[in-house]
Amino acid sequence: MPHLVVQTEAGPVTVMVLTHESVMSSEQFDEQGYRGVIVPVQGHGSLAVLERGPSTDIKAIEAVAARVLGAIDWT
């Protein structure tokens, strides 16, 4: 599974490209010590952006997701 780590002011955030997972709209999750968001990528599955820990700022994670979505060339 392709993934990368993005350094933010709050620390590292993991971004995973889920080509075989589709969601209809953005979904937040908080499971097994990870918090994050899964966002749809039209025609390419979805993108999961997550961070470990209870103090995760979900708005910051959503901002990373939006920035990464805009930066990837989905050809």
Predicted model as a PDB file, atoms N, CA, C, CB and O in Angstrom, pLDDT in the B-factor column:
MODEL        1                                                                  
ATOM      1  N   MET A   1       0.844  -1.162   0.000  1.00 74.00           N  
ATOM      2  CA  MET A   1       0.000   0.000   0.000  1.00 74.00           C  
ATOM      3  C   MET A   1       0.897   1.235   0.000  1.00 74.00           C  
ATOM      4  CB  MET A   1      -0.965  -0.008   1.215  1.00 74.00           C  
ATOM      5  O   MET A   1       1.711   1.406   0.907  1.00 74.00           O  
ATOM      6  N   PRO A   2       0.758   2.094  -1.004  1.00 83.00           N  
ATOM      7  CA  PRO A   2       1.576   3.313  -1.047  1.00 83.00           C  
ATOM      8  C   PRO A   2       1.225   4.236   0.116  1.00 83.00           C  
ATOM      9  CB  PRO A   2       1.381   4.052  -2.390  1.00 83.00           C  
ATOM     10  O   PRO A   2       0.053   4.451   0.427  1.00 83.00           O  
ATOM     11  N   HIS A   3       2.251   4.770   0.742  1.00 88.00           N  
ATOM     12  CA  HIS A   3       2.019   5.712   1.824  1.00 88.00           C  
ATOM     13  C   HIS A   3       3.212   6.655   1.940  1.00 88.00           C  
ATOM     14  CB  HIS A   3       1.775   4.970   3.158  1.00 88.00           C  
ATOM     15  O   HIS A   3       4.294   6.386   1.417  1.00 88.00           O  
ATOM     16  N   LEU A   4       2.988   7.754   2.631  1.00 90.00           N  
ATOM     17  CA  LEU A   4       4.060   8.700   2.886  1.00 90.00           C  
ATOM     18  C   LEU A   4       3.800   9.365   4.216  1.00 90.00           C  
ATOM     19  CB  LEU A   4       4.175   9.747   1.752  1.00 90.00           C  
ATOM     20  O   LEU A   4       2.688   9.313   4.743  1.00 90.00           O  
ATOM     21  N   VAL A   5       4.824   9.989   4.757  1.00 93.00           N  
ATOM     22  CA  VAL A   5       4.689  10.705   6.018  1.00 93.00           C  
ATOM     23  C   VAL A   5       4.920  12.178   5.727  1.00 93.00           C  
ATOM     24  CB  VAL A   5       5.692  10.169   7.104  1.00 93.00           C  
ATOM     25  O   VAL A   5       5.921  12.559   5.120  1.00 93.00           O  
ATOM     26  N   VAL A   6       3.973  13.002   6.171  1.00 89.00           N  
ATOM     27  CA  VAL A   6       4.044  14.442   5.970  1.00 89.00           C  
ATOM     28  C   VAL A   6       4.349  15.078   7.316  1.00 89.00           C  
ATOM     29  CB  VAL A   6       2.715  15.008   5.358  1.00 89.00           C  
ATOM     30  O   VAL A   6       3.669  14.809   8.306  1.00 89.00           O  
ATOM     31  N   GLN A   7       5.371  15.921   7.349  1.00 88.00           N  
ATOM     32  CA  GLN A   7       5.714  16.618   8.587  1.00 88.00           C  
ATOM     33  C   GLN A   7       4.848  17.861   8.714  1.00 88.00           C  
ATOM     34  CB  GLN A   7       7.223  16.991   8.622  1.00 88.00           C  
ATOM     35  O   GLN A   7       4.810  18.683   7.798  1.00 88.00           O  
ATOM     36  N   THR A   8       4.153  18.010   9.837  1.00 85.00           N  
ATOM     37  CA  THR A   8       3.332  19.182  10.102  1.00 85.00           C  
ATOM     38  C   THR A   8       3.873  19.884  11.351  1.00 85.00           C  
ATOM     39  CB  THR A   8       1.828  18.787  10.284  1.00 85.00           C  
ATOM     40  O   THR A   8       4.785  19.380  12.007  1.00 85.00           O  
ATOM     41  N   GLU A   9       3.318  21.027  11.667  1.00 82.00           N  
ATOM     42  CA  GLU A   9       3.733  21.737  12.878  1.00 82.00           C  
ATOM     43  C   GLU A   9       3.493  20.898  14.127  1.00 82.00           C  
ATOM     44  CB  GLU A   9       2.990  23.065  12.995  1.00 82.00           C  
ATOM     45  O   GLU A   9       4.226  21.015  15.108  1.00 82.00           O  
ATOM     46  N   ALA A  10       2.458  20.047  14.089  1.00 78.00           N  
ATOM     47  CA  ALA A  10       2.117  19.208  15.241  1.00 78.00           C  
ATOM     48  C   ALA A  10       2.871  17.881  15.242  1.00 78.00           C  
ATOM     49  CB  ALA A  10       0.626  18.942  15.262  1.00 78.00           C  
ATOM     50  O   ALA A  10       2.748  17.106  16.190  1.00 78.00           O  
ATOM     51  N   GLY A  11       3.645  17.609  14.199  1.00 84.00           N  
ATOM     52  CA  GLY A  11       4.372  16.354  14.110  1.00 84.00           C  
ATOM     53  C   GLY A  11       4.021  15.595  12.851  1.00 84.00           C  
ATOM     54  O   GLY A  11       3.304  16.115  11.995  1.00 84.00           O  
ATOM     55  N   PRO A  12       4.517  14.365  12.719  1.00 89.00           N  
ATOM     56  CA  PRO A  12       4.298  13.588  11.500  1.00 89.00           C  
ATOM     57  C   PRO A  12       2.863  13.079  11.372  1.00 89.00           C  
ATOM     58  CB  PRO A  12       5.252  12.418  11.461  1.00 89.00           C  
ATOM     59  O   PRO A  12       2.221  12.713  12.357  1.00 89.00           O  
ATOM     60  N   VAL A  13       2.382  13.068  10.130  1.00 92.00           N  
ATOM     61  CA  VAL A  13       1.054  12.560   9.786  1.00 92.00           C  
ATOM     62  C   VAL A  13       1.241  11.557   8.652  1.00 92.00           C  
ATOM     63  CB  VAL A  13       0.063  13.729   9.372  1.00 92.00           C  
ATOM     64  O   VAL A  13       1.952  11.842   7.688  1.00 92.00           O  
ATOM     65  N   THR A  14       0.617  10.400   8.753  1.00 95.00           N  
ATOM     66  CA  THR A  14       0.726   9.365   7.725  1.00 95.00           C  
ATOM     67  C   THR A  14      -0.396   9.520   6.704  1.00 95.00           C  
ATOM     68  CB  THR A  14       0.687   7.957   8.361  1.00 95.00           C  
ATOM     69  O   THR A  14      -1.556   9.725   7.062  1.00 95.00           O  
ATOM     70  N   VAL A  15      -0.030   9.418   5.427  1.00 95.00           N  
ATOM     71  CA  VAL A  15      -0.984   9.477   4.321  1.00 95.00           C  
ATOM     72  C   VAL A  15      -0.900   8.156   3.572  1.00 95.00           C  
ATOM     73  CB  VAL A  15      -0.694  10.697   3.366  1.00 95.00           C  
ATOM     74  O   VAL A  15       0.178   7.749   3.139  1.00 95.00           O  
ATOM     75  N   MET A  16      -2.038   7.488   3.422  1.00 95.00           N  
ATOM     76  CA  MET A  16      -2.073   6.209   2.709  1.00 95.00           C  
ATOM     77  C   MET A  16      -3.002   6.330   1.507  1.00 95.00           C  
ATOM     78  CB  MET A  16      -2.537   5.055   3.650  1.00 95.00           C  
ATOM     79  O   MET A  16      -4.102   6.872   1.617  1.00 95.00           O  
ATOM     80  N   VAL A  17      -2.557   5.823   0.360  1.00 92.00           N  
ATOM     81  CA  VAL A  17      -3.363   5.800  -0.852  1.00 92.00           C  
ATOM     82  C   VAL A  17      -4.080   4.444  -0.891  1.00 92.00           C  
ATOM     83  CB  VAL A  17      -2.476   6.031  -2.146  1.00 92.00           C  
ATOM     84  O   VAL A  17      -3.444   3.395  -0.996  1.00 92.00           O  
ATOM     85  N   LEU A  18      -5.402   4.486  -0.807  1.00 93.00           N  
ATOM     86  CA  LEU A  18      -6.212   3.258  -0.761  1.00 93.00           C  
ATOM     87  C   LEU A  18      -6.937   3.094  -2.090  1.00 93.00           C  
ATOM     88  CB  LEU A  18      -7.236   3.296   0.427  1.00 93.00           C  
ATOM     89  O   LEU A  18      -8.097   3.486  -2.225  1.00 93.00           O  
ATOM     90  N   THR A  19      -6.259   2.520  -3.061  1.00 90.00           N  
ATOM     91  CA  THR A  19      -6.825   2.419  -4.411  1.00 90.00           C  
ATOM     92  C   THR A  19      -8.017   1.472  -4.495  1.00 90.00           C  
ATOM     93  CB  THR A  19      -5.762   1.964  -5.376  1.00 90.00           C  
ATOM     94  O   THR A  19      -8.826   1.579  -5.416  1.00 90.00           O  
ATOM     95  N   HIS A  20      -8.134   0.556  -3.554  1.00 92.00           N  
ATOM     96  CA  HIS A  20      -9.229  -0.414  -3.592  1.00 92.00           C  
ATOM     97  C   HIS A  20     -10.287  -0.161  -2.526  1.00 92.00           C  
ATOM     98  CB  HIS A  20      -8.682  -1.804  -3.430  1.00 92.00           C  
ATOM     99  O   HIS A  20     -11.119  -1.029  -2.258  1.00 92.00           O  
ATOM    100  N   GLU A  21     -10.261   1.016  -1.920  1.00 91.00           N  
ATOM    101  CA  GLU A  21     -11.247   1.403  -0.916  1.00 91.00           C  
ATOM    102  C   GLU A  21     -11.964   2.656  -1.397  1.00 91.00           C  
ATOM    103  CB  GLU A  21     -10.578   1.640   0.473  1.00 91.00           C  
ATOM    104  O   GLU A  21     -11.320   3.656  -1.715  1.00 91.00           O  
ATOM    105  N   SER A  22     -13.262   2.614  -1.451  1.00 92.00           N  
ATOM    106  CA  SER A  22     -14.030   3.767  -1.887  1.00 92.00           C  
ATOM    107  C   SER A  22     -14.966   4.227  -0.783  1.00 92.00           C  
ATOM    108  CB  SER A  22     -14.818   3.440  -3.155  1.00 92.00           C  
ATOM    109  O   SER A  22     -15.593   3.412  -0.106  1.00 92.00           O  
ATOM    110  N   VAL A  23     -15.056   5.532  -0.607  1.00 95.00           N  
ATOM    111  CA  VAL A  23     -16.020   6.132   0.309  1.00 95.00           C  
ATOM    112  C   VAL A  23     -16.793   7.178  -0.475  1.00 95.00           C  
ATOM    113  CB  VAL A  23     -15.317   6.760   1.570  1.00 95.00           C  
ATOM    114  O   VAL A  23     -16.270   7.774  -1.417  1.00 95.00           O  
ATOM    115  N   MET A  24     -18.034   7.396  -0.085  1.00 94.00           N  
ATOM    116  CA  MET A  24     -18.878   8.366  -0.783  1.00 94.00           C  
ATOM    117  C   MET A  24     -18.553   9.806  -0.374  1.00 94.00           C  
ATOM    118  CB  MET A  24     -20.351   8.070  -0.510  1.00 94.00           C  
ATOM    119  O   MET A  24     -18.657  10.729  -1.181  1.00 94.00           O  
ATOM    120  N   SER A  25     -18.159   9.980   0.885  1.00 95.00           N  
ATOM    121  CA  SER A  25     -17.808  11.303   1.384  1.00 95.00           C  
ATOM    122  C   SER A  25     -16.753  11.133   2.473  1.00 95.00           C  
ATOM    123  CB  SER A  25     -19.068  12.063   1.926  1.00 95.00           C  
ATOM    124  O   SER A  25     -16.460  10.012   2.890  1.00 95.00           O  
ATOM    125  N   SER A  26     -16.195  12.224   2.924  1.00 94.00           N  
ATOM    126  CA  SER A  26     -15.169  12.157   3.962  1.00 94.00           C  
ATOM    127  C   SER A  26     -15.721  11.504   5.223  1.00 94.00           C  
ATOM    128  CB  SER A  26     -14.634  13.560   4.282  1.00 94.00           C  
ATOM    129  O   SER A  26     -16.854  11.758   5.632  1.00 94.00           O  
ATOM    130  N   GLU A  27     -14.891  10.656   5.829  1.00 94.00           N  
ATOM    131  CA  GLU A  27     -15.284   9.958   7.057  1.00 94.00           C  
ATOM    132  C   GLU A  27     -14.169  10.088   8.083  1.00 94.00           C  
ATOM    133  CB  GLU A  27     -15.599   8.458   6.777  1.00 94.00           C  
ATOM    134  O   GLU A  27     -13.021   9.746   7.800  1.00 94.00           O  
ATOM    135  N   GLN A  28     -14.496  10.574   9.259  1.00 94.00           N  
ATOM    136  CA  GLN A  28     -13.535  10.625  10.349  1.00 94.00           C  
ATOM    137  C   GLN A  28     -13.534   9.284  11.079  1.00 94.00           C  
ATOM    138  CB  GLN A  28     -13.863  11.788  11.326  1.00 94.00           C  
ATOM    139  O   GLN A  28     -14.549   8.587  11.114  1.00 94.00           O  
ATOM    140  N   PHE A  29     -12.390   8.929  11.658  1.00 93.00           N  
ATOM    141  CA  PHE A  29     -12.325   7.708  12.455  1.00 93.00           C  
ATOM    142  C   PHE A  29     -11.436   7.920  13.675  1.00 93.00           C  
ATOM    143  CB  PHE A  29     -11.802   6.533  11.608  1.00 93.00           C  
ATOM    144  O   PHE A  29     -10.572   8.796  13.688  1.00 93.00           O  
ATOM    145  N   ASP A  30     -11.660   7.124  14.668  1.00 91.00           N  
ATOM    146  CA  ASP A  30     -10.893   7.144  15.915  1.00 91.00           C  
ATOM    147  C   ASP A  30     -10.870   5.704  16.413  1.00 91.00           C  
ATOM    148  CB  ASP A  30     -11.522   8.140  16.997  1.00 91.00           C  
ATOM    149  O   ASP A  30     -11.768   5.278  17.139  1.00 91.00           O  
ATOM    150  N   GLU A  31      -9.837   4.952  16.018  1.00 90.00           N  
ATOM    151  CA  GLU A  31      -9.778   3.524  16.309  1.00 90.00           C  
ATOM    152  C   GLU A  31      -8.373   3.092  16.687  1.00 90.00           C  
ATOM    153  CB  GLU A  31     -10.263   2.720  15.116  1.00 90.00           C  
ATOM    154  O   GLU A  31      -7.397   3.523  16.073  1.00 90.00           O  
ATOM    155  N   GLN A  32      -8.274   2.250  17.688  1.00 90.00           N  
ATOM    156  CA  GLN A  32      -7.031   1.597  18.096  1.00 90.00           C  
ATOM    157  C   GLN A  32      -5.875   2.587  18.239  1.00 90.00           C  
ATOM    158  CB  GLN A  32      -6.661   0.520  17.094  1.00 90.00           C  
ATOM    159  O   GLN A  32      -4.744   2.293  17.852  1.00 90.00           O  
ATOM    160  N   GLY A  33      -6.168   3.757  18.798  1.00 89.00           N  
ATOM    161  CA  GLY A  33      -5.124   4.740  19.046  1.00 89.00           C  
ATOM    162  C   GLY A  33      -4.806   5.658  17.873  1.00 89.00           C  
ATOM    163  O   GLY A  33      -3.911   6.496  17.974  1.00 89.00           O  
ATOM    164  N   TYR A  34      -5.515   5.516  16.775  1.00 91.00           N  
ATOM    165  CA  TYR A  34      -5.306   6.364  15.601  1.00 91.00           C  
ATOM    166  C   TYR A  34      -6.544   7.216  15.351  1.00 91.00           C  
ATOM    167  CB  TYR A  34      -4.976   5.507  14.354  1.00 91.00           C  
ATOM    168  O   TYR A  34      -7.669   6.739  15.496  1.00 91.00           O  
ATOM    169  N   ARG A  35      -6.338   8.463  14.978  1.00 91.00           N  
ATOM    170  CA  ARG A  35      -7.429   9.348  14.577  1.00 91.00           C  
ATOM    171  C   ARG A  35      -7.102   9.879  13.194  1.00 91.00           C  
ATOM    172  CB  ARG A  35      -7.637  10.520  15.603  1.00 91.00           C  
ATOM    173  O   ARG A  35      -5.941  10.121  12.865  1.00 91.00           O  
ATOM    174  N   GLY A  36      -8.135  10.055  12.395  1.00 94.00           N  
ATOM    175  CA  GLY A  36      -7.876  10.581  11.070  1.00 94.00           C  
ATOM    176  C   GLY A  36      -9.127  10.722  10.245  1.00 94.00           C  
ATOM    177  O   GLY A  36     -10.245  10.752  10.758  1.00 94.00           O  
ATOM    178  N   VAL A  37      -8.903  10.807   8.948  1.00 95.00           N  
ATOM    179  CA  VAL A  37      -9.989  11.000   8.005  1.00 95.00           C  
ATOM    180  C   VAL A  37      -9.697  10.181   6.743  1.00 95.00           C  
ATOM    181  CB  VAL A  37     -10.171  12.510   7.665  1.00 95.00           C  
ATOM    182  O   VAL A  37      -8.548  10.048   6.324  1.00 95.00           O  
ATOM    183  N   ILE A  38     -10.753   9.643   6.158  1.00 96.00           N  
ATOM    184  CA  ILE A  38     -10.660   8.982   4.851  1.00 96.00           C  
ATOM    185  C   ILE A  38     -11.468   9.838   3.888  1.00 96.00           C  
ATOM    186  CB  ILE A  38     -11.193   7.476   4.895  1.00 96.00           C  
ATOM    187  O   ILE A  38     -12.636  10.135   4.137  1.00 96.00           O  
ATOM    188  N   VAL A  39     -10.838  10.232   2.784  1.00 95.00           N  
ATOM    189  CA  VAL A  39     -11.512  11.095   1.821  1.00 95.00           C  
ATOM    190  C   VAL A  39     -11.564  10.407   0.459  1.00 95.00           C  
ATOM    191  CB  VAL A  39     -10.796  12.465   1.714  1.00 95.00           C  
ATOM    192  O   VAL A  39     -10.631   9.700   0.079  1.00 95.00           O  
ATOM    193  N   PRO A  40     -12.656  10.618  -0.270  1.00 95.00           N  
ATOM    194  CA  PRO A  40     -12.765   9.993  -1.592  1.00 95.00           C  
ATOM    195  C   PRO A  40     -11.850  10.659  -2.614  1.00 95.00           C  
ATOM    196  CB  PRO A  40     -14.208  10.049  -2.080  1.00 95.00           C  
ATOM    197  O   PRO A  40     -11.598  11.863  -2.558  1.00 95.00           O  
ATOM    198  N   VAL A  41     -11.364   9.857  -3.539  1.00 93.00           N  
ATOM    199  CA  VAL A  41     -10.596  10.354  -4.682  1.00 93.00           C  
ATOM    200  C   VAL A  41     -11.301   9.805  -5.912  1.00 93.00           C  
ATOM    201  CB  VAL A  41      -9.057   9.915  -4.626  1.00 93.00           C  
ATOM    202  O   VAL A  41     -11.171   8.626  -6.241  1.00 93.00           O  
ATOM    203  N   GLN A  42     -12.042  10.661  -6.580  1.00 89.00           N  
ATOM    204  CA  GLN A  42     -12.867  10.231  -7.713  1.00 89.00           C  
ATOM    205  C   GLN A  42     -12.075   9.414  -8.722  1.00 89.00           C  
ATOM    206  CB  GLN A  42     -13.478  11.437  -8.402  1.00 89.00           C  
ATOM    207  O   GLN A  42     -11.092   9.892  -9.289  1.00 89.00           O  
ATOM    208  N   GLY A  43     -12.512   8.178  -8.940  1.00 88.00           N  
ATOM    209  CA  GLY A  43     -11.882   7.300  -9.920  1.00 88.00           C  
ATOM    210  C   GLY A  43     -10.604   6.629  -9.462  1.00 88.00           C  
ATOM    211  O   GLY A  43      -9.993   5.882 -10.225  1.00 88.00           O  
ATOM    212  N   HIS A  44     -10.182   6.884  -8.213  1.00 91.00           N  
ATOM    213  CA  HIS A  44      -8.901   6.338  -7.753  1.00 91.00           C  
ATOM    214  C   HIS A  44      -8.958   5.760  -6.351  1.00 91.00           C  
ATOM    215  CB  HIS A  44      -7.850   7.402  -7.801  1.00 91.00           C  
ATOM    216  O   HIS A  44      -7.909   5.488  -5.767  1.00 91.00           O  
ATOM    217  N   GLY A  45     -10.145   5.562  -5.787  1.00 92.00           N  
ATOM    218  CA  GLY A  45     -10.250   5.001  -4.443  1.00 92.00           C  
ATOM    219  C   GLY A  45     -10.392   6.078  -3.399  1.00 92.00           C  
ATOM    220  O   GLY A  45     -11.292   6.915  -3.472  1.00 92.00           O  
ATOM    221  N   SER A  46      -9.501   6.055  -2.424  1.00 95.00           N  
ATOM    222  CA  SER A  46      -9.575   7.051  -1.362  1.00 95.00           C  
ATOM    223  C   SER A  46      -8.190   7.295  -0.771  1.00 95.00           C  
ATOM    224  CB  SER A  46     -10.558   6.602  -0.264  1.00 95.00           C  
ATOM    225  O   SER A  46      -7.214   6.615  -1.089  1.00 95.00           O  
ATOM    226  N   LEU A  47      -8.154   8.289   0.094  1.00 95.00           N  
ATOM    227  CA  LEU A  47      -6.921   8.687   0.750  1.00 95.00           C  
ATOM    228  C   LEU A  47      -7.192   8.690   2.253  1.00 95.00           C  
ATOM    229  CB  LEU A  47      -6.420  10.095   0.246  1.00 95.00           C  
ATOM    230  O   LEU A  47      -8.165   9.291   2.707  1.00 95.00           O  
ATOM    231  N   ALA A  48      -6.339   8.024   3.018  1.00 96.00           N  
ATOM    232  CA  ALA A  48      -6.466   8.033   4.470  1.00 96.00           C  
ATOM    233  C   ALA A  48      -5.332   8.872   5.047  1.00 96.00           C  
ATOM    234  CB  ALA A  48      -6.445   6.583   5.049  1.00 96.00           C  
ATOM    235  O   ALA A  48      -4.166   8.686   4.700  1.00 96.00           O  
ATOM    236  N   VAL A  49      -5.687   9.784   5.921  1.00 95.00           N  
ATOM    237  CA  VAL A  49      -4.694  10.618   6.591  1.00 95.00           C  
ATOM    238  C   VAL A  49      -4.888  10.402   8.082  1.00 95.00           C  
ATOM    239  CB  VAL A  49      -4.834  12.147   6.196  1.00 95.00           C  
ATOM    240  O   VAL A  49      -5.984  10.616   8.601  1.00 95.00           O  
ATOM    241  N   LEU A  50      -3.832   9.978   8.778  1.00 93.00           N  
ATOM    242  CA  LEU A  50      -3.994   9.605  10.172  1.00 93.00           C  
ATOM    243  C   LEU A  50      -2.794   9.973  11.018  1.00 93.00           C  
ATOM    244  CB  LEU A  50      -4.251   8.141  10.279  1.00 93.00           C  
ATOM    245  O   LEU A  50      -1.682  10.189  10.535  1.00 93.00           O  
ATOM    246  N   GLU A  51      -3.080  10.034  12.308  1.00 92.00           N  
ATOM    247  CA  GLU A  51      -2.057  10.355  13.287  1.00 92.00           C  
ATOM    248  C   GLU A  51      -2.331   9.512  14.527  1.00 92.00           C  
ATOM    249  CB  GLU A  51      -2.041  11.889  13.624  1.00 92.00           C  
ATOM    250  O   GLU A  51      -3.480   9.188  14.826  1.00 92.00           O  
ATOM    251  N   ARG A  52      -1.302   9.170  15.222  1.00 88.00           N  
ATOM    252  CA  ARG A  52      -1.457   8.357  16.434  1.00 88.00           C  
ATOM    253  C   ARG A  52      -1.543   9.283  17.637  1.00 88.00           C  
ATOM    254  CB  ARG A  52      -0.275   7.346  16.597  1.00 88.00           C  
ATOM    255  O   ARG A  52      -0.764  10.227  17.764  1.00 88.00           O  
ATOM    256  N   GLY A  53      -2.494   9.006  18.515  1.00 76.00           N  
ATOM    257  CA  GLY A  53      -2.574   9.747  19.767  1.00 76.00           C  
ATOM    258  C   GLY A  53      -3.912  10.415  19.991  1.00 76.00           C  
ATOM    259  O   GLY A  53      -4.616  10.759  19.041  1.00 76.00           O  
ATOM    260  N   PRO A  54      -4.258  10.597  21.255  1.00 71.00           N  
ATOM    261  CA  PRO A  54      -5.555  11.167  21.604  1.00 71.00           C  
ATOM    262  C   PRO A  54      -5.653  12.675  21.389  1.00 71.00           C  
ATOM    263  CB  PRO A  54      -5.861  10.857  23.025  1.00 71.00           C  
ATOM    264  O   PRO A  54      -6.758  13.215  21.331  1.00 71.00           O  
ATOM    265  N   SER A  55      -4.528  13.358  21.271  1.00 74.00           N  
ATOM    266  CA  SER A  55      -4.566  14.812  21.138  1.00 74.00           C  
ATOM    267  C   SER A  55      -4.552  15.270  19.686  1.00 74.00           C  
ATOM    268  CB  SER A  55      -3.401  15.424  21.870  1.00 74.00           C  
ATOM    269  O   SER A  55      -4.242  16.427  19.402  1.00 74.00           O  
ATOM    270  N   THR A  56      -4.878  14.387  18.785  1.00 75.00           N  
ATOM    271  CA  THR A  56      -4.864  14.696  17.364  1.00 75.00           C  
ATOM    272  C   THR A  56      -5.877  15.787  17.032  1.00 75.00           C  
ATOM    273  CB  THR A  56      -5.151  13.441  16.546  1.00 75.00           C  
ATOM    274  O   THR A  56      -7.031  15.729  17.455  1.00 75.00           O  
ATOM    275  N   ASP A  57      -5.432  16.774  16.274  1.00 83.00           N  
ATOM    276  CA  ASP A  57      -6.300  17.854  15.808  1.00 83.00           C  
ATOM    277  C   ASP A  57      -6.895  17.436  14.465  1.00 83.00           C  
ATOM    278  CB  ASP A  57      -5.512  19.210  15.684  1.00 83.00           C  
ATOM    279  O   ASP A  57      -6.214  17.483  13.441  1.00 83.00           O  
ATOM    280  N   ILE A  58      -8.163  17.029  14.468  1.00 84.00           N  
ATOM    281  CA  ILE A  58      -8.787  16.503  13.249  1.00 84.00           C  
ATOM    282  C   ILE A  58      -8.845  17.551  12.146  1.00 84.00           C  
ATOM    283  CB  ILE A  58     -10.193  15.999  13.551  1.00 84.00           C  
ATOM    284  O   ILE A  58      -8.769  17.204  10.968  1.00 84.00           O  
ATOM    285  N   LYS A  59      -8.977  18.821  12.502  1.00 87.00           N  
ATOM    286  CA  LYS A  59      -8.997  19.893  11.486  1.00 87.00           C  
ATOM    287  C   LYS A  59      -7.642  19.997  10.788  1.00 87.00           C  
ATOM    288  CB  LYS A  59      -9.365  21.257  12.135  1.00 87.00           C  
ATOM    289  O   LYS A  59      -7.583  20.246   9.584  1.00 87.00           O  
ATOM    290  N   ALA A  60      -6.566  19.809  11.529  1.00 88.00           N  
ATOM    291  CA  ALA A  60      -5.232  19.826  10.934  1.00 88.00           C  
ATOM    292  C   ALA A  60      -5.053  18.641   9.995  1.00 88.00           C  
ATOM    293  CB  ALA A  60      -4.150  19.808  12.027  1.00 88.00           C  
ATOM    294  O   ALA A  60      -4.437  18.773   8.938  1.00 88.00           O  
ATOM    295  N   ILE A  61      -5.583  17.493  10.372  1.00 90.00           N  
ATOM    296  CA  ILE A  61      -5.503  16.313   9.513  1.00 90.00           C  
ATOM    297  C   ILE A  61      -6.304  16.530   8.234  1.00 90.00           C  
ATOM    298  CB  ILE A  61      -6.012  15.064  10.256  1.00 90.00           C  
ATOM    299  O   ILE A  61      -5.845  16.169   7.150  1.00 90.00           O  
ATOM    300  N   GLU A  62      -7.491  17.113   8.346  1.00 91.00           N  
ATOM    301  CA  GLU A  62      -8.295  17.413   7.158  1.00 91.00           C  
ATOM    302  C   GLU A  62      -7.571  18.400   6.247  1.00 91.00           C  
ATOM    303  CB  GLU A  62      -9.667  17.977   7.563  1.00 91.00           C  
ATOM    304  O   GLU A  62      -7.682  18.301   5.025  1.00 91.00           O  
ATOM    305  N   ALA A  63      -6.835  19.347   6.817  1.00 91.00           N  
ATOM    306  CA  ALA A  63      -6.066  20.294   6.014  1.00 91.00           C  
ATOM    307  C   ALA A  63      -4.946  19.586   5.260  1.00 91.00           C  
ATOM    308  CB  ALA A  63      -5.488  21.402   6.900  1.00 91.00           C  
ATOM    309  O   ALA A  63      -4.679  19.905   4.102  1.00 91.00           O  
ATOM    310  N   VAL A  64      -4.288  18.625   5.913  1.00 92.00           N  
ATOM    311  CA  VAL A  64      -3.246  17.838   5.239  1.00 92.00           C  
ATOM    312  C   VAL A  64      -3.868  17.046   4.089  1.00 92.00           C  
ATOM    313  CB  VAL A  64      -2.535  16.878   6.244  1.00 92.00           C  
ATOM    314  O   VAL A  64      -3.303  16.992   2.997  1.00 92.00           O  
ATOM    315  N   ALA A  65      -5.027  16.431   4.329  1.00 93.00           N  
ATOM    316  CA  ALA A  65      -5.703  15.668   3.273  1.00 93.00           C  
ATOM    317  C   ALA A  65      -5.991  16.552   2.068  1.00 93.00           C  
ATOM    318  CB  ALA A  65      -7.011  15.055   3.800  1.00 93.00           C  
ATOM    319  O   ALA A  65      -5.744  16.142   0.934  1.00 93.00           O  
ATOM    320  N   ALA A  66      -6.502  17.744   2.289  1.00 93.00           N  
ATOM    321  CA  ALA A  66      -6.815  18.661   1.188  1.00 93.00           C  
ATOM    322  C   ALA A  66      -5.542  19.064   0.447  1.00 93.00           C  
ATOM    323  CB  ALA A  66      -7.544  19.917   1.717  1.00 93.00           C  
ATOM    324  O   ALA A  66      -5.537  19.132  -0.782  1.00 93.00           O  
ATOM    325  N   ARG A  67      -4.471  19.328   1.177  1.00 91.00           N  
ATOM    326  CA  ARG A  67      -3.213  19.713   0.543  1.00 91.00           C  
ATOM    327  C   ARG A  67      -2.638  18.589  -0.295  1.00 91.00           C  
ATOM    328  CB  ARG A  67      -2.206  20.139   1.589  1.00 91.00           C  
ATOM    329  O   ARG A  67      -2.176  18.822  -1.412  1.00 91.00           O  
ATOM    330  N   VAL A  68      -2.660  17.358   0.235  1.00 91.00           N  
ATOM    331  CA  VAL A  68      -2.128  16.206  -0.500  1.00 91.00           C  
ATOM    332  C   VAL A  68      -2.981  15.904  -1.735  1.00 91.00           C  
ATOM    333  CB  VAL A  68      -2.064  14.967   0.418  1.00 91.00           C  
ATOM    334  O   VAL A  68      -2.445  15.620  -2.806  1.00 91.00           O  
ATOM    335  N   LEU A  69      -4.300  15.964  -1.585  1.00 90.00           N  
ATOM    336  CA  LEU A  69      -5.193  15.729  -2.737  1.00 90.00           C  
ATOM    337  C   LEU A  69      -4.870  16.677  -3.882  1.00 90.00           C  
ATOM    338  CB  LEU A  69      -6.669  15.896  -2.324  1.00 90.00           C  
ATOM    339  O   LEU A  69      -4.876  16.279  -5.046  1.00 90.00           O  
ATOM    340  N   GLY A  70      -4.588  17.926  -3.549  1.00 89.00           N  
ATOM    341  CA  GLY A  70      -4.263  18.910  -4.570  1.00 89.00           C  
ATOM    342  C   GLY A  70      -2.883  18.737  -5.178  1.00 89.00           C  
ATOM    343  O   GLY A  70      -2.629  19.204  -6.289  1.00 89.00           O  
ATOM    344  N   ALA A  71      -1.983  18.064  -4.454  1.00 90.00           N  
ATOM    345  CA  ALA A  71      -0.605  17.928  -4.907  1.00 90.00           C  
ATOM    346  C   ALA A  71      -0.340  16.678  -5.752  1.00 90.00           C  
ATOM    347  CB  ALA A  71       0.298  17.918  -3.725  1.00 90.00           C  
ATOM    348  O   ALA A  71       0.644  16.630  -6.490  1.00 90.00           O  
ATOM    349  N   ILE A  72      -1.208  15.671  -5.650  1.00 86.00           N  
ATOM    350  CA  ILE A  72      -0.991  14.416  -6.376  1.00 86.00           C  
ATOM    351  C   ILE A  72      -1.621  14.506  -7.759  1.00 86.00           C  
ATOM    352  CB  ILE A  72      -1.576  13.215  -5.593  1.00 86.00           C  
ATOM    353  O   ILE A  72      -2.752  14.963  -7.917  1.00 86.00           O  
ATOM    354  N   ASP A  73      -0.864  14.060  -8.752  1.00 85.00           N  
ATOM    355  CA  ASP A  73      -1.365  13.980 -10.129  1.00 85.00           C  
ATOM    356  C   ASP A  73      -1.978  12.595 -10.299  1.00 85.00           C  
ATOM    357  CB  ASP A  73      -0.214  14.241 -11.195  1.00 85.00           C  
ATOM    358  O   ASP A  73      -1.257  11.609 -10.454  1.00 85.00           O  
ATOM    359  N   TRP A  74      -3.303  12.518 -10.270  1.00 79.00           N  
ATOM    360  CA  TRP A  74      -4.037  11.248 -10.284  1.00 79.00           C  
ATOM    361  C   TRP A  74      -4.233  10.740 -11.720  1.00 79.00           C  
ATOM    362  CB  TRP A  74      -5.405  11.414  -9.589  1.00 79.00           C  
ATOM    363  O   TRP A  74      -5.370  10.647 -12.181  1.00 79.00           O  
ATOM    364  N   THR A  75      -3.170  10.415 -12.419  1.00 78.00           N  
ATOM    365  CA  THR A  75      -3.283   9.918 -13.788  1.00 78.00           C  
ATOM    366  C   THR A  75      -3.454   8.435 -13.858  1.00 78.00           C  
ATOM    367  CB  THR A  75      -2.092  10.305 -14.577  1.00 78.00           C  
ATOM    368  O   THR A  75      -3.563   7.876 -14.950  1.00 78.00           O  
TER     369      THR A  75                                                      
ENDMDL                                                                          
END                                                                             
